[in-house]
Amino acid sequence: MAQNSAIEWTGSTWNPVTGCRKISPGCKNCYAERMTRRLKAMGQPNYVNGFELALHDHVLKLPLLWKKSQTIFVNSMSDLFLENVPEMFIKKVFGVMHSAYWHTFQILTKRAERLLRLNATLQWMPNIWIGVSVENSEYEFRIDHLRETKAYVKFLSLEPLLGPIPNLNLTGIDWVIVGGESGPGARSMDPMWVINIRNQCQKAKVPFFFKQWGGPRKKKAGRELEGRTWDEMPMPAHKMSTNHIPTGF
């Protein structure tokens, strides 16, 4: 669990679930799997089983202890809607996010089908954002499932972007993140794929966030697109009011 996350579009990370299973091409060079190996070697207790699924009840209430409002990426080291995560545990996570109303929570999943199946049973609040990962046009169906949920803010993470998505349906979508793959074995991303998506976002008036070009040396590659950075995003729920700081529990 980390405050001051290095991920450009969030503030902190919170991992009540760790471990995952690869299901599509975007998973091939999974950064979470790579980081898990490092954390296990360092003796971090939450990663003793490596990348096998693990539920961590002891960190569930952590956001309630963070009194300063912030944006929190939920399960950066897993997928909350992974098939073997019990529905009751998912509801516990949502319960904490509901109680920690002064934060904005960002959930990202590739399991859009399960997200939609559970949608009606979950406690949606304006501070809970939900997104789907889409690496190429073959997985655009995830966007259709996302669109049908009751989430207040719906976003797309087109990362790692592995192919063009020329006809992106942005109806009902509030935010789009695009990024290239980074790290060992990183697959290349055509700048025209990014520019085309940026143009589609501008036409649809959807905030566009360009995370990185990626590659084996992502810092050197940078994150400028056509001479500037693109850091557009929806207004986090916790910034819409100044009266969000809790007095205690």
Backbone as CSV, one residue per row, in Angstrom:
resi,resn,N_x,N_y,N_z,CA_x,CA_y,CA_z,C_x,C_y,C_z
1,MET,0.850,-1.166,0.000,0.000,0.000,0.000,0.898,1.232,0.000
2,ALA,0.635,2.149,-0.876,1.563,3.272,-1.008,0.832,4.570,-1.233
3,GLN,1.239,5.577,-0.460,0.830,6.932,-0.766,1.904,7.531,-1.671
4,ASN,1.554,8.587,-2.379,2.468,9.199,-3.356,2.894,8.184,-4.414
5,SER,1.923,7.615,-5.102,2.180,6.626,-6.145,2.938,7.245,-7.304
6,ALA,3.747,6.411,-7.984,4.471,6.859,-9.176,3.593,6.809,-10.421
7,ILE,2.410,6.229,-10.315,1.487,6.171,-11.454,0.950,7.573,-11.708
8,GLU,1.090,8.038,-12.940,0.853,9.455,-13.243,-0.585,9.913,-13.005
9,TRP,-1.545,9.037,-13.127,-2.946,9.467,-13.068,-3.634,9.195,-11.732
10,THR,-2.851,8.841,-10.713,-3.447,8.613,-9.403,-2.560,9.206,-8.316
11,GLY,-3.001,9.127,-7.056,-2.211,9.665,-5.956,-1.608,8.585,-5.085
12,SER,-2.417,7.546,-4.794,-1.993,6.459,-3.912,-2.511,5.139,-4.461
13,THR,-1.990,4.033,-3.915,-2.492,2.712,-4.269,-2.930,1.975,-3.008
14,TRP,-3.915,1.112,-3.180,-4.481,0.336,-2.068,-4.767,-1.057,-2.598
15,ASN,-4.173,-2.082,-1.984,-4.233,-3.433,-2.536,-4.811,-4.446,-1.556
16,PRO,-6.131,-4.442,-1.369,-6.743,-5.492,-0.545,-6.711,-6.852,-1.224
17,VAL,-6.443,-6.874,-2.539,-6.278,-8.118,-3.287,-4.951,-8.046,-4.030
18,THR,-4.194,-9.144,-4.020,-2.979,-9.242,-4.833,-3.026,-10.551,-5.609
19,GLY,-2.252,-10.601,-6.687,-2.213,-11.788,-7.523,-3.281,-11.751,-8.594
20,CYS,-2.989,-12.361,-9.738,-3.920,-12.290,-10.850,-3.668,-13.446,-11.817
21,ARG,-4.404,-13.439,-12.944,-4.256,-14.449,-13.986,-4.364,-13.756,-15.335
22,LYS,-3.493,-14.091,-16.264,-3.474,-13.431,-17.561,-4.630,-13.908,-18.438
23,ILE,-5.310,-12.952,-19.092,-6.477,-13.332,-19.899,-6.469,-12.751,-21.310
24,SER,-5.570,-11.823,-21.630,-5.570,-11.217,-22.958,-4.169,-10.697,-23.274
25,PRO,-3.906,-10.282,-24.523,-2.549,-9.894,-24.925,-1.923,-8.787,-24.082
26,GLY,-2.733,-7.883,-23.542,-2.182,-6.809,-22.727,-1.511,-7.297,-21.463
27,CYS,-1.816,-8.531,-21.062,-1.261,-9.092,-19.826,0.150,-9.671,-19.996
28,LYS,0.601,-9.823,-21.226,1.828,-10.582,-21.500,3.011,-10.157,-20.634
29,ASN,3.284,-8.860,-20.559,4.433,-8.357,-19.788,3.961,-7.615,-18.531
30,CYS,3.063,-8.234,-17.797,2.399,-7.604,-16.651,3.393,-7.000,-15.649
31,TYR,3.255,-5.691,-15.414,4.153,-5.016,-14.469,3.902,-5.497,-13.050
32,ALA,2.641,-5.823,-12.720,2.320,-6.260,-11.360,2.976,-7.608,-11.061
33,GLU,2.989,-8.487,-12.038,3.656,-9.773,-11.846,5.148,-9.576,-11.639
34,ARG,5.737,-8.688,-12.424,7.166,-8.409,-12.311,7.489,-7.797,-10.941
35,MET,6.648,-6.876,-10.491,6.875,-6.238,-9.193,6.646,-7.224,-8.046
36,THR,5.695,-8.127,-8.235,5.417,-9.128,-7.205,6.636,-9.995,-6.941
37,ARG,7.331,-10.404,-8.000,8.544,-11.206,-7.815,9.570,-10.460,-6.973
38,ARG,9.688,-9.163,-7.218,10.636,-8.339,-6.470,10.227,-8.239,-5.005
39,LEU,8.930,-8.005,-4.767,8.442,-7.856,-3.395,8.543,-9.164,-2.617
40,LYS,8.306,-10.278,-3.295,8.455,-11.582,-2.629,9.905,-11.806,-2.230
41,ALA,10.825,-11.466,-3.125,12.255,-11.636,-2.829,12.700,-10.753,-1.670
42,MET,12.019,-9.619,-1.503,12.330,-8.700,-0.413,11.707,-9.140,0.908
43,GLY,10.869,-10.191,0.855,10.244,-10.693,2.075,8.980,-9.980,2.480
44,GLN,8.344,-9.254,1.544,7.084,-8.571,1.868,6.012,-9.622,2.166
45,PRO,5.395,-9.582,3.358,4.477,-10.657,3.772,3.250,-10.824,2.879
46,ASN,2.773,-9.750,2.234,1.584,-9.872,1.389,1.857,-10.608,0.084
47,TYR,3.148,-10.896,-0.184,3.509,-11.496,-1.464,4.242,-12.830,-1.302
48,VAL,4.027,-13.490,-0.166,4.716,-14.763,0.077,4.301,-15.824,-0.932
49,ASN,3.083,-15.711,-1.462,2.601,-16.683,-2.446,2.794,-16.201,-3.874
50,GLY,3.657,-15.216,-4.037,3.936,-14.711,-5.370,2.708,-14.103,-6.018
51,PHE,2.440,-14.483,-7.276,1.344,-13.887,-8.033,0.055,-14.700,-7.923
52,GLU,0.010,-15.624,-6.960,-1.237,-16.336,-6.690,-2.212,-15.390,-5.993
53,LEU,-3.497,-15.586,-6.223,-4.510,-14.727,-5.627,-4.431,-14.759,-4.105
54,ALA,-4.474,-13.580,-3.481,-4.487,-13.475,-2.020,-5.387,-12.312,-1.616
55,LEU,-6.206,-12.542,-0.601,-7.081,-11.504,-0.048,-6.480,-11.020,1.259
56,HIS,-6.476,-9.698,1.453,-5.795,-9.113,2.613,-6.784,-8.313,3.456
57,ASP,-7.486,-9.029,4.329,-8.470,-8.361,5.194,-7.825,-7.296,6.059
58,HIS,-6.562,-7.496,6.420,-5.906,-6.577,7.342,-5.648,-5.191,6.745
59,VAL,-5.770,-5.060,5.427,-5.571,-3.724,4.842,-6.885,-3.103,4.365
60,LEU,-7.998,-3.792,4.590,-9.274,-3.280,4.094,-9.577,-1.867,4.595
61,LYS,-9.311,-1.603,5.852,-9.703,-0.317,6.430,-8.641,0.773,6.302
62,LEU,-7.572,0.468,5.578,-6.474,1.436,5.452,-6.920,2.810,4.954
63,PRO,-7.753,2.918,3.918,-8.157,4.263,3.463,-8.883,5.070,4.520
64,LEU,-9.502,4.408,5.482,-10.189,5.119,6.560,-9.195,5.818,7.483
65,LEU,-7.938,5.360,7.468,-6.906,5.964,8.303,-6.212,7.131,7.621
66,TRP,-6.408,7.254,6.297,-5.819,8.360,5.539,-6.789,9.525,5.588
67,LYS,-6.524,10.466,6.455,-7.476,11.550,6.707,-7.481,12.605,5.603
68,LYS,-6.357,12.761,4.900,-6.297,13.761,3.841,-6.928,13.207,2.570
69,SER,-7.835,13.963,1.962,-8.497,13.531,0.735,-7.478,13.277,-0.362
70,GLN,-7.648,12.176,-1.088,-6.730,11.856,-2.173,-7.395,10.925,-3.176
71,THR,-6.730,10.742,-4.305,-7.190,9.821,-5.335,-6.436,8.513,-5.164
72,ILE,-7.175,7.392,-5.080,-6.595,6.099,-4.727,-6.914,5.074,-5.806
73,PHE,-5.867,4.449,-6.342,-6.008,3.372,-7.314,-6.193,2.070,-6.541
74,VAL,-7.330,1.412,-6.744,-7.669,0.187,-6.020,-7.122,-1.027,-6.763
75,ASN,-6.312,-1.821,-6.067,-5.754,-3.063,-6.618,-4.871,-2.837,-7.839
76,SER,-3.844,-2.056,-7.649,-2.842,-1.888,-8.709,-2.078,-3.184,-8.949
77,MET,-2.171,-4.133,-8.007,-1.430,-5.393,-8.105,-2.348,-6.587,-8.385
78,SER,-3.567,-6.303,-8.819,-4.506,-7.380,-9.093,-5.678,-6.835,-9.887
79,ASP,-6.782,-7.586,-9.893,-8.032,-7.187,-10.541,-9.148,-7.530,-9.573
80,LEU,-9.839,-6.520,-9.069,-10.875,-6.751,-8.058,-11.946,-7.722,-8.547
81,PHE,-12.181,-7.763,-9.849,-13.248,-8.600,-10.394,-12.733,-9.935,-10.952
82,LEU,-11.522,-10.299,-10.548,-10.980,-11.616,-10.873,-11.985,-12.681,-10.455
83,GLU,-12.125,-13.718,-11.263,-13.174,-14.719,-11.073,-13.198,-15.322,-9.676
84,ASN,-12.032,-15.533,-9.066,-11.974,-16.216,-7.771,-12.033,-15.280,-6.566
85,VAL,-12.190,-13.983,-6.799,-12.386,-13.070,-5.671,-13.851,-13.183,-5.248
86,PRO,-14.121,-13.600,-4.010,-15.517,-13.793,-3.584,-16.336,-12.507,-3.709
87,GLU,-17.579,-12.666,-4.113,-18.466,-11.507,-4.237,-18.563,-10.752,-2.915
88,MET,-18.592,-11.468,-1.806,-18.693,-10.813,-0.503,-17.475,-9.939,-0.226
89,PHE,-16.298,-10.386,-0.662,-15.099,-9.575,-0.440,-15.143,-8.316,-1.303
90,ILE,-15.610,-8.438,-2.530,-15.760,-7.254,-3.385,-16.685,-6.251,-2.715
91,LYS,-17.763,-6.742,-2.125,-18.714,-5.849,-1.451,-18.090,-5.202,-0.215
92,LYS,-17.187,-5.918,0.457,-16.463,-5.318,1.586,-15.602,-4.146,1.115
93,VAL,-14.921,-4.335,-0.024,-14.107,-3.256,-0.593,-14.983,-2.058,-0.925
94,PHE,-16.127,-2.313,-1.539,-17.050,-1.223,-1.862,-17.578,-0.554,-0.592
95,GLY,-17.781,-1.335,0.456,-18.239,-0.757,1.710,-17.234,0.227,2.291
96,VAL,-15.949,-0.120,2.215,-14.904,0.788,2.696,-14.882,2.057,1.843
97,MET,-14.970,1.911,0.523,-14.960,3.086,-0.351,-16.166,3.971,-0.084
98,HIS,-17.293,3.354,0.208,-18.501,4.100,0.549,-18.290,4.889,1.836
99,SER,-17.668,4.246,2.833,-17.432,4.918,4.129,-16.369,5.999,4.019
100,ALA,-15.355,5.774,3.184,-14.257,6.746,3.018,-14.631,7.738,1.919
101,TYR,-15.723,8.429,2.127,-16.326,9.306,1.105,-15.450,10.494,0.738
102,TRP,-14.455,10.813,1.550,-13.609,11.982,1.278,-12.488,11.667,0.272
103,HIS,-12.329,10.404,-0.085,-11.371,10.010,-1.123,-12.087,9.763,-2.448
104,THR,-11.328,9.766,-3.536,-11.817,9.304,-4.831,-11.090,8.007,-5.164
105,PHE,-11.845,6.950,-5.453,-11.281,5.629,-5.716,-11.383,5.300,-7.202
106,GLN,-10.310,4.757,-7.752,-10.261,4.366,-9.161,-10.041,2.856,-9.242
107,ILE,-10.984,2.151,-9.855,-10.889,0.698,-10.025,-10.727,0.421,-11.515
108,LEU,-9.827,-0.486,-11.845,-9.576,-0.829,-13.240,-9.656,-2.350,-13.398
109,THR,-10.421,-2.809,-14.384,-10.597,-4.250,-14.565,-10.549,-4.656,-16.032
110,LYS,-10.149,-5.892,-16.267,-10.304,-6.532,-17.575,-11.495,-7.474,-17.557
111,ARG,-12.048,-7.714,-16.371,-13.187,-8.636,-16.229,-14.499,-7.864,-16.310
112,ALA,-14.738,-7.253,-17.465,-15.916,-6.393,-17.626,-17.215,-7.186,-17.535
113,GLU,-17.184,-8.450,-17.948,-18.398,-9.267,-17.873,-18.831,-9.450,-16.415
114,ARG,-17.859,-9.748,-15.543,-18.216,-9.940,-14.131,-18.618,-8.621,-13.487
115,LEU,-17.947,-7.557,-13.857,-18.337,-6.239,-13.374,-19.808,-5.984,-13.663
116,LEU,-20.235,-6.265,-14.883,-21.618,-6.009,-15.254,-22.572,-6.937,-14.507
117,ARG,-22.158,-8.194,-14.301,-23.022,-9.134,-13.568,-23.271,-8.667,-12.138
118,LEU,-22.255,-8.075,-11.509,-22.365,-7.649,-10.114,-22.874,-6.222,-9.971
119,ASN,-22.937,-5.502,-11.055,-23.246,-4.078,-11.054,-24.430,-3.698,-10.152
120,ALA,-25.528,-4.383,-10.301,-26.745,-4.018,-9.567,-26.640,-4.270,-8.075
121,THR,-25.669,-5.065,-7.643,-25.545,-5.414,-6.221,-24.526,-4.535,-5.492
122,LEU,-23.861,-3.643,-6.212,-22.781,-2.851,-5.621,-23.249,-1.467,-5.202
123,GLN,-22.591,-0.919,-4.185,-22.906,0.411,-3.661,-22.151,1.478,-4.443
124,TRP,-22.731,1.964,-5.524,-22.061,2.991,-6.317,-22.234,4.354,-5.665
125,MET,-21.140,5.100,-5.624,-21.128,6.462,-5.092,-20.317,7.334,-6.049
126,PRO,-20.502,8.666,-6.018,-19.733,9.533,-6.923,-18.228,9.430,-6.745
127,ASN,-17.756,8.976,-5.574,-16.312,8.890,-5.342,-15.713,7.568,-5.809
128,ILE,-16.524,6.711,-6.428,-16.037,5.420,-6.914,-16.067,5.428,-8.433
129,TRP,-14.881,5.475,-9.049,-14.753,5.445,-10.508,-14.421,4.029,-10.945
130,ILE,-14.940,3.631,-12.094,-14.632,2.308,-12.615,-14.168,2.412,-14.066
131,GLY,-13.099,1.678,-14.382,-12.565,1.695,-15.738,-12.292,0.294,-16.243
132,VAL,-12.165,0.163,-17.554,-11.768,-1.111,-18.154,-10.505,-0.910,-18.981
133,SER,-9.682,-1.952,-19.025,-8.471,-1.948,-19.850,-8.816,-2.491,-21.230
134,VAL,-8.379,-1.779,-22.258,-8.623,-2.193,-23.646,-7.320,-1.987,-24.408
135,GLU,-6.711,-3.083,-24.886,-5.406,-2.971,-25.533,-5.473,-2.831,-27.048
136,ASN,-6.579,-3.260,-27.636,-6.765,-3.099,-29.080,-8.250,-3.244,-29.394
137,SER,-8.616,-3.123,-30.648,-10.029,-3.099,-31.016,-10.748,-4.415,-30.741
138,GLU,-9.993,-5.510,-30.609,-10.615,-6.809,-30.329,-11.309,-6.842,-28.980
139,TYR,-10.907,-5.948,-28.072,-11.444,-5.963,-26.708,-12.341,-4.767,-26.409
140,GLU,-12.858,-4.146,-27.451,-13.774,-3.027,-27.253,-15.078,-3.454,-26.580
141,PHE,-15.402,-4.740,-26.610,-16.619,-5.208,-25.951,-16.614,-4.878,-24.460
142,ARG,-15.412,-4.745,-23.887,-15.340,-4.384,-22.466,-15.959,-3.010,-22.219
143,ILE,-15.828,-2.122,-23.190,-16.393,-0.775,-23.062,-17.912,-0.850,-23.040
144,ASP,-18.478,-1.720,-23.858,-19.933,-1.875,-23.880,-20.453,-2.344,-22.530
145,HIS,-19.744,-3.276,-21.895,-20.157,-3.737,-20.557,-20.029,-2.603,-19.545
146,LEU,-18.929,-1.875,-19.604,-18.727,-0.752,-18.682,-19.849,0.263,-18.807
147,ARG,-20.235,0.558,-20.030,-21.248,1.573,-20.296,-22.582,1.248,-19.618
148,GLU,-22.836,-0.033,-19.417,-24.110,-0.454,-18.831,-24.132,-0.413,-17.307
149,THR,-23.003,-0.130,-16.680,-22.975,-0.087,-15.215,-23.568,1.212,-14.700
150,LYS,-23.799,1.240,-13.387,-24.370,2.415,-12.739,-23.304,3.341,-12.161
151,ALA,-22.045,3.092,-12.496,-20.967,3.932,-11.965,-21.156,5.384,-12.390
152,TYR,-20.797,6.309,-11.517,-20.930,7.741,-11.798,-19.860,8.209,-12.780
153,VAL,-18.648,7.655,-12.666,-17.555,8.013,-13.575,-17.015,6.724,-14.181
154,LYS,-17.007,6.680,-15.527,-16.540,5.505,-16.263,-15.341,5.922,-17.114
155,PHE,-14.260,5.137,-17.041,-13.067,5.526,-17.793,-12.432,4.336,-18.495
156,LEU,-11.565,4.649,-19.461,-10.860,3.638,-20.234,-9.368,3.771,-20.005
157,SER,-8.695,2.643,-19.854,-7.236,2.617,-19.843,-6.797,1.849,-21.080
158,LEU,-6.367,2.570,-22.094,-5.896,1.958,-23.336,-4.388,1.791,-23.208
159,GLU,-4.015,0.861,-22.321,-2.606,0.644,-21.985,-2.394,-0.798,-21.540
160,PRO,-1.426,-1.511,-22.086,-0.585,-1.047,-23.186,-1.375,-1.019,-24.494
161,LEU,-1.292,0.054,-25.216,-1.988,0.161,-26.494,-1.204,-0.652,-27.525
162,LEU,-1.816,-1.726,-28.030,-1.114,-2.671,-28.905,-1.593,-2.615,-30.351
163,GLY,-2.542,-1.743,-30.633,-3.044,-1.630,-31.996,-3.972,-0.442,-32.115
164,PRO,-4.356,-0.078,-33.320,-5.235,1.069,-33.517,-6.655,0.768,-33.039
165,ILE,-7.333,1.795,-32.569,-8.758,1.695,-32.220,-9.440,2.863,-32.929
166,PRO,-9.707,2.715,-34.215,-10.141,3.847,-35.033,-11.582,4.292,-34.828
167,ASN,-12.417,3.408,-34.283,-13.836,3.740,-34.127,-14.273,3.574,-32.682
168,LEU,-13.630,4.298,-31.805,-13.862,4.200,-30.371,-15.208,4.829,-30.016
169,ASN,-16.092,4.045,-29.447,-17.400,4.565,-29.021,-17.256,5.149,-27.620
170,LEU,-17.294,6.464,-27.535,-17.085,7.153,-26.257,-18.391,7.596,-25.605
171,THR,-19.504,7.114,-26.091,-20.791,7.434,-25.469,-20.803,6.964,-24.021
172,GLY,-21.079,7.868,-23.099,-21.148,7.522,-21.686,-19.803,7.354,-21.001
173,ILE,-18.716,7.638,-21.703,-17.372,7.507,-21.132,-16.878,8.885,-20.691
174,ASP,-16.292,8.949,-19.495,-15.917,10.224,-18.887,-14.433,10.545,-18.969
175,TRP,-13.608,9.565,-19.346,-12.162,9.797,-19.301,-11.463,8.701,-20.077
176,VAL,-10.379,9.060,-20.777,-9.584,8.079,-21.523,-8.106,8.274,-21.196
177,ILE,-7.442,7.186,-20.788,-6.004,7.153,-20.540,-5.366,6.313,-21.641
178,VAL,-4.261,6.787,-22.201,-3.526,6.022,-23.208,-2.067,5.914,-22.777
179,GLY,-1.486,4.736,-22.973,-0.079,4.569,-22.633,0.553,3.421,-23.388
180,GLY,1.844,3.539,-23.631,2.599,2.462,-24.246,3.132,1.514,-23.191
181,GLU,3.499,0.325,-23.614,4.041,-0.671,-22.697,5.474,-0.302,-22.315
182,SER,5.844,-0.589,-21.082,7.205,-0.295,-20.623,7.824,-1.535,-19.997
183,GLY,9.140,-1.481,-19.798,9.840,-2.589,-19.155,10.418,-3.575,-20.152
184,PRO,10.988,-4.677,-19.645,11.612,-5.682,-20.515,10.617,-6.246,-21.525
185,GLY,11.031,-6.325,-22.779,10.176,-6.898,-23.817,9.035,-6.010,-24.251
186,ALA,9.090,-4.737,-23.908,7.987,-3.824,-24.233,7.708,-3.804,-25.732
187,ARG,6.423,-3.902,-26.079,6.000,-3.853,-27.470,5.794,-2.399,-27.890
188,SER,6.073,-2.097,-29.122,6.052,-0.707,-29.584,4.631,-0.222,-29.829
189,MET,4.465,1.098,-29.787,3.184,1.748,-30.016,3.346,2.787,-31.111
190,ASP,2.522,2.739,-32.118,2.563,3.682,-33.232,1.994,5.028,-32.795
191,PRO,2.741,6.124,-32.956,2.225,7.439,-32.559,0.879,7.775,-33.199
192,MET,0.613,7.286,-34.402,-0.651,7.601,-35.055,-1.835,6.964,-34.330
193,TRP,-1.609,5.819,-33.656,-2.695,5.235,-32.867,-3.106,6.195,-31.760
194,VAL,-2.097,6.802,-31.126,-2.347,7.715,-30.001,-3.019,8.995,-30.502
195,ILE,-2.486,9.566,-31.559,-3.035,10.813,-32.093,-4.490,10.620,-32.516
196,ASN,-4.775,9.483,-33.131,-6.144,9.215,-33.556,-7.099,9.138,-32.370
197,ILE,-6.666,8.486,-31.296,-7.511,8.396,-30.102,-7.662,9.767,-29.459
198,ARG,-6.571,10.529,-29.401,-6.658,11.893,-28.857,-7.678,12.721,-29.643
199,ASN,-7.631,12.608,-30.950,-8.564,13.362,-31.796,-10.013,12.930,-31.568
200,GLN,-10.214,11.633,-31.381,-11.570,11.142,-31.103,-12.079,11.689,-29.769
201,CYS,-11.196,11.745,-28.778,-11.576,12.292,-27.469,-11.935,13.768,-27.584
202,GLN,-11.141,14.517,-28.328,-11.430,15.937,-28.492,-12.774,16.150,-29.178
203,LYS,-13.040,15.363,-30.191,-14.306,15.484,-30.909,-15.493,15.175,-29.998
204,ALA,-15.322,14.179,-29.121,-16.394,13.772,-28.209,-16.398,14.570,-26.916
205,LYS,-15.398,15.485,-26.761,-15.257,16.290,-25.537,-15.085,15.406,-24.297
206,VAL,-14.222,14.393,-24.435,-13.885,13.495,-23.329,-12.455,13.785,-22.896
207,PRO,-12.203,14.021,-21.600,-10.834,14.284,-21.129,-9.864,13.176,-21.550
208,PHE,-8.672,13.603,-22.009,-7.664,12.682,-22.540,-6.391,12.808,-21.720
209,PHE,-5.859,11.659,-21.284,-4.644,11.635,-20.467,-3.632,10.728,-21.162
210,PHE,-2.486,11.304,-21.555,-1.434,10.495,-22.170,-0.392,10.166,-21.121
211,LYS,-0.307,8.893,-20.763,0.531,8.469,-19.641,2.008,8.352,-20.011
212,GLN,2.300,7.708,-21.155,3.708,7.482,-21.494,3.832,6.864,-22.876
213,TRP,5.030,7.046,-23.475,5.358,6.313,-24.699,5.813,4.904,-24.365
214,GLY,6.398,4.731,-23.175,6.832,3.413,-22.749,8.165,3.023,-23.333
215,GLY,8.340,1.728,-23.564,9.618,1.206,-24.033,10.477,0.754,-22.873
216,PRO,11.646,0.175,-23.149,12.529,-0.301,-22.073,13.090,0.833,-21.213
217,ARG,13.098,2.070,-21.768,13.575,3.234,-20.993,12.493,4.311,-21.058
218,LYS,11.429,4.095,-20.300,10.245,4.941,-20.433,10.494,6.395,-20.011
219,LYS,11.373,6.613,-19.053,11.635,7.992,-18.637,12.282,8.789,-19.758
220,LYS,13.181,8.148,-20.488,13.833,8.824,-21.598,12.834,9.096,-22.723
221,ALA,11.929,8.162,-22.956,10.920,8.333,-24.010,9.944,9.446,-23.662
222,GLY,9.682,9.627,-22.359,8.832,10.727,-21.916,7.357,10.496,-22.160
223,ARG,6.588,11.578,-22.030,5.140,11.478,-22.179,4.546,12.677,-22.917
224,GLU,5.355,13.343,-23.711,4.820,14.432,-24.517,4.230,13.893,-25.819
225,LEU,3.121,14.459,-26.209,2.482,14.126,-27.474,2.292,15.413,-28.260
226,GLU,2.911,15.480,-29.435,2.857,16.663,-30.286,3.227,17.936,-29.511
227,GLY,4.340,17.817,-28.752,4.920,18.986,-28.103,4.348,19.394,-26.767
228,ARG,3.459,18.585,-26.185,2.905,18.960,-24.881,2.470,17.702,-24.121
229,THR,2.248,17.870,-22.821,1.685,16.785,-22.020,0.172,16.920,-21.999
230,TRP,-0.483,15.785,-21.854,-1.952,15.741,-21.822,-2.371,15.107,-20.506
231,ASP,-2.800,15.944,-19.569,-3.135,15.487,-18.225,-4.607,15.742,-17.892
232,GLU,-5.456,15.728,-18.884,-6.870,15.993,-18.653,-7.503,14.845,-17.873
233,MET,-8.428,15.160,-16.980,-9.159,14.144,-16.234,-10.416,14.757,-15.639
234,PRO,-11.395,13.951,-15.271,-12.586,14.473,-14.606,-12.225,15.064,-13.253
235,MET,-13.082,15.883,-12.727,-12.867,16.441,-11.397,-13.066,15.353,-10.351
236,PRO,-12.031,15.035,-9.556,-12.202,14.037,-8.491,-13.295,14.460,-7.527
237,ALA,-14.051,13.494,-7.052,-15.178,13.795,-6.170,-14.737,14.554,-4.922
238,HIS,-13.541,14.229,-4.396,-13.116,14.856,-3.154,-12.717,16.315,-3.340
239,LYS,-12.589,16.776,-4.600,-12.251,18.180,-4.841,-13.478,19.029,-5.158
240,MET,-14.634,18.392,-5.202,-15.853,19.126,-5.496,-16.392,19.858,-4.281
241,SER,-15.883,19.529,-3.101,-16.309,20.179,-1.866,-15.106,20.301,-0.948
242,THR,-15.094,21.284,-0.115,-14.000,21.471,0.839,-14.317,20.853,2.195
243,ASN,-15.482,20.223,2.316,-15.906,19.698,3.611,-15.847,18.183,3.636
244,HIS,-14.702,17.616,3.292,-14.593,16.172,3.203,-13.717,15.549,4.281
245,ILE,-13.035,16.339,5.075,-12.081,15.762,6.030,-12.832,15.234,7.254
246,PRO,-12.698,13.944,7.587,-13.412,13.366,8.714,-12.805,13.798,10.036
247,THR,-13.606,13.746,11.077,-13.129,14.112,12.415,-12.645,12.894,13.198
248,GLY,-13.006,11.695,12.726,-12.543,10.502,13.432,-13.546,9.374,13.289
249,PHE,-13.186,8.231,13.847,-14.044,7.050,13.742,-14.121,6.394,15.119
